[in-house]
């Protein structure tokens, strides 16, 4: 079983990498880009099935910082 976890900063948390990317896109002539948010994707391959609760536990304890980051689990 493969699980993908998208981790991104919560709204209101400054995203300097996103801001720099938006500025770079503008400098390259790409117009209309209002905001860029940078995140990460974690892909985990399991031997068998794994419960949603176990995946959430992994995210809360290690894969994401719940104070400043949100995440979504994709199966």
Secondary structure, DSSP 8 states (H G I E B T S, - for coil): -EEEEEEEE-TTS--HHHHHHHHHHHHTT---------EEEEEEE-SS---HHHHHHHIIIIIS-TTTEEEEEE-
